[in-house]
């Protein structure tokens, strides 16, 4: 799979059958956050709202309050950061 002239990892690294850590809808796109490979980052995937197939968009780092990634827009990362912080606070 090619995006922006660079190859992205395959979707096989993300188990879309399990529940995501966080999920939000921004405009007409659903985004989900899953644990990344070897627990070093989070995987971000998206799909058009109302469809079934997720597409891996990239990995993001968590600094305790904000997700950081060059693969996604800042507005999307802000929405995902809020949802992930809420999900993580529910675990405490």
Phi and psi restraints in degrees (value plus and minus 20) as a CYANA .aco file:
   2 UNK   PHI    -135.6   -95.6
   2 UNK   PSI     118.8   158.8
   3 UNK   PHI    -167.2  -127.2
   3 UNK   PSI     107.1   147.1
   4 UNK   PHI      35.5    75.5
   4 UNK   PSI      19.5    59.5
   5 UNK   PHI      43.2    83.2
   5 UNK   PSI       0.7    40.7
   6 UNK   PHI    -156.4  -116.4
   6 UNK   PSI     129.8   169.8
   7 UNK   PHI    -106.2   -66.2
   7 UNK   PSI     111.9   151.9
   8 UNK   PHI    -119.8   -79.8
   8 UNK   PSI     134.1   174.1
   9 UNK   PHI     -79.6   -39.6
   9 UNK   PSI     136.3   176.3
  10 UNK   PHI     -94.1   -54.1
  10 UNK   PSI     140.1   180.1
  11 UNK   PHI     -86.5   -46.5
  11 UNK   PSI     -33.6     6.4
  12 UNK   PHI     -83.2   -43.2
  12 UNK   PSI     -38.1     1.9
  13 UNK   PHI     -94.4   -54.4
  13 UNK   PSI     -36.2     3.8
  14 UNK   PHI    -132.6   -92.6
  14 UNK   PSI     109.7   149.7
  15 UNK   PHI    -111.9   -71.9
  15 UNK   PSI      78.3   118.3
  16 UNK   PHI     -95.4   -55.4
  16 UNK   PSI     -27.1    12.9
  17 UNK   PHI     -97.7   -57.7
  17 UNK   PSI     -45.2    -5.2
  18 UNK   PHI    -107.4   -67.4
  18 UNK   PSI     141.3   181.3
  19 UNK   PHI     -88.7   -48.7
  19 UNK   PSI     120.7   160.7
  20 UNK   PHI     -94.8   -54.8
  20 UNK   PSI     141.8   181.8
  21 UNK   PHI     -89.5   -49.5
  21 UNK   PSI     -55.7   -15.7
  22 UNK   PHI    -174.0  -134.0
  22 UNK   PSI     132.1   172.1
  23 UNK   PHI    -167.3  -127.3
  23 UNK   PSI     115.6   155.6
  24 UNK   PHI    -160.2  -120.2
  24 UNK   PSI     140.6   180.6
  25 UNK   PHI    -135.8   -95.8
  25 UNK   PSI     107.1   147.1
  26 UNK   PHI    -142.7  -102.7
  26 UNK   PSI     100.0   140.0
  27 UNK   PHI      36.5    76.5
  27 UNK   PSI    -140.2  -100.2
  28 UNK   PHI    -130.1   -90.1
  28 UNK   PSI      10.3    50.3
  29 UNK   PHI    -150.3  -110.3
  29 UNK   PSI     112.6   152.6
  30 UNK   PHI    -111.1   -71.1
  30 UNK   PSI     117.2   157.2
  31 UNK   PHI    -143.4  -103.4
  31 UNK   PSI     125.4   165.4
  32 UNK   PHI    -155.2  -115.2
  32 UNK   PSI     129.2   169.2
  33 UNK   PHI    -133.7   -93.7
  33 UNK   PSI     107.2   147.2
  34 UNK   PHI    -146.8  -106.8
  34 UNK   PSI     141.4   181.4
  35 UNK   PHI     -84.8   -44.8
  35 UNK   PSI     121.9   161.9
  36 UNK   PHI    -105.9   -65.9
  36 UNK   PSI     158.6   198.6
  37 UNK   PHI     -84.9   -44.9
  37 UNK   PSI     114.7   154.7
  38 UNK   PHI      37.1    77.1
  38 UNK   PSI      -2.1    37.9
  39 UNK   PHI      48.4    88.4
  39 UNK   PSI      -3.8    36.2
  40 UNK   PHI    -111.3   -71.3
  40 UNK   PSI     -36.1     3.9
  41 UNK   PHI    -175.4  -135.4
  41 UNK   PSI     152.1   192.1
  42 UNK   PHI    -121.6   -81.6
  42 UNK   PSI     125.3   165.3
  43 UNK   PHI    -116.0   -76.0
  43 UNK   PSI     114.3   154.3
  44 UNK   PHI    -133.5   -93.5
  44 UNK   PSI     109.7   149.7
  45 UNK   PHI    -150.1  -110.1
  45 UNK   PSI     140.1   180.1
  46 UNK   PHI    -163.6  -123.6
  46 UNK   PSI     145.9   185.9
  47 UNK   PHI    -179.2  -139.2
  47 UNK   PSI     132.1   172.1
  48 UNK   PHI     -83.7   -43.7
  48 UNK   PSI     117.5   157.5
  49 UNK   PHI     -75.2   -35.2
  49 UNK   PSI     113.9   153.9
  50 UNK   PHI      72.6   112.6
  50 UNK   PSI     -20.5    19.5
  51 UNK   PHI    -129.5   -89.5
  51 UNK   PSI     152.6   192.6
  52 UNK   PHI    -122.8   -82.8
  52 UNK   PSI     -51.1   -11.1
  53 UNK   PHI    -107.6   -67.6
  53 UNK   PSI     102.4   142.4
  54 UNK   PHI    -107.9   -67.9
  54 UNK   PSI     128.6   168.6
  55 UNK   PHI    -143.7  -103.7
  55 UNK   PSI     107.2   147.2
  56 UNK   PHI     -84.5   -44.5
  56 UNK   PSI     109.4   149.4
  57 UNK   PHI    -126.3   -86.3
  57 UNK   PSI     -46.3    -6.3
  58 UNK   PHI     134.6   174.6
  58 UNK   PSI     158.6   198.6
  59 UNK   PHI    -124.9   -84.9
  59 UNK   PSI     134.2   174.2
  60 UNK   PHI    -154.9  -114.9
  60 UNK   PSI     127.7   167.7
  61 UNK   PHI    -117.8   -77.8
  61 UNK   PSI     125.3   165.3
  62 UNK   PHI    -131.5   -91.5
  62 UNK   PSI     103.5   143.5
  63 UNK   PHI    -121.3   -81.3
  63 UNK   PSI      -6.6    33.4
  64 UNK   PHI      85.2   125.2
  64 UNK   PSI     -38.5     1.5
  65 UNK   PHI    -164.9  -124.9
  65 UNK   PSI     -39.2     0.8
  66 UNK   PHI    -159.9  -119.9
  66 UNK   PSI     118.1   158.1
  67 UNK   PHI    -104.2   -64.2
  67 UNK   PSI     119.6   159.6
  68 UNK   PHI    -146.6  -106.6
  68 UNK   PSI     109.6   149.6
  69 UNK   PHI    -181.5  -141.5
  69 UNK   PSI     122.5   162.5
  70 UNK   PHI    -105.5   -65.5
  70 UNK   PSI     -29.4    10.6
  71 UNK   PHI    -102.4   -62.4
  71 UNK   PSI     -35.3     4.7
  72 UNK   PHI    -148.8  -108.8
  72 UNK   PSI     136.0   176.0
  73 UNK   PHI     -86.7   -46.7
  73 UNK   PSI     131.5   171.5
  74 UNK   PHI     -79.8   -39.8
  74 UNK   PSI     -59.5   -19.5
  75 UNK   PHI     -82.6   -42.6
  75 UNK   PSI     -61.9   -21.9
  76 UNK   PHI     -85.9   -45.9
  76 UNK   PSI     -63.9   -23.9
  77 UNK   PHI     -81.7   -41.7
  77 UNK   PSI     -56.1   -16.1
  78 UNK   PHI     -83.5   -43.5
  78 UNK   PSI     -65.2   -25.2
  79 UNK   PHI     -83.8   -43.8
  79 UNK   PSI     -64.2   -24.2
  80 UNK   PHI     -85.8   -45.8
  80 UNK   PSI     -57.9   -17.9
  81 UNK   PHI     -82.1   -42.1
  81 UNK   PSI     -63.2   -23.2
  82 UNK   PHI     -82.7   -42.7
  82 UNK   PSI     -64.6   -24.6
  83 UNK   PHI     -86.6   -46.6
  83 UNK   PSI     -60.2   -20.2
  84 UNK   PHI     -89.0   -49.0
  84 UNK   PSI     -61.8   -21.8
  85 UNK   PHI     -79.7   -39.7
  85 UNK   PSI     -60.8   -20.8
  86 UNK   PHI     -85.0   -45.0
  86 UNK   PSI     -62.7   -22.7
  87 UNK   PHI     -84.8   -44.8
  87 UNK   PSI     -60.8   -20.8
  88 UNK   PHI     -90.4   -50.4
  88 UNK   PSI     -54.5   -14.5
  89 UNK   PHI     -87.6   -47.6
  89 UNK   PSI     -47.8    -7.8
  90 UNK   PHI     -91.3   -51.3
  90 UNK   PSI     -36.5     3.5
  91 UNK   PHI    -103.5   -63.5
  91 UNK   PSI     -37.9     2.1
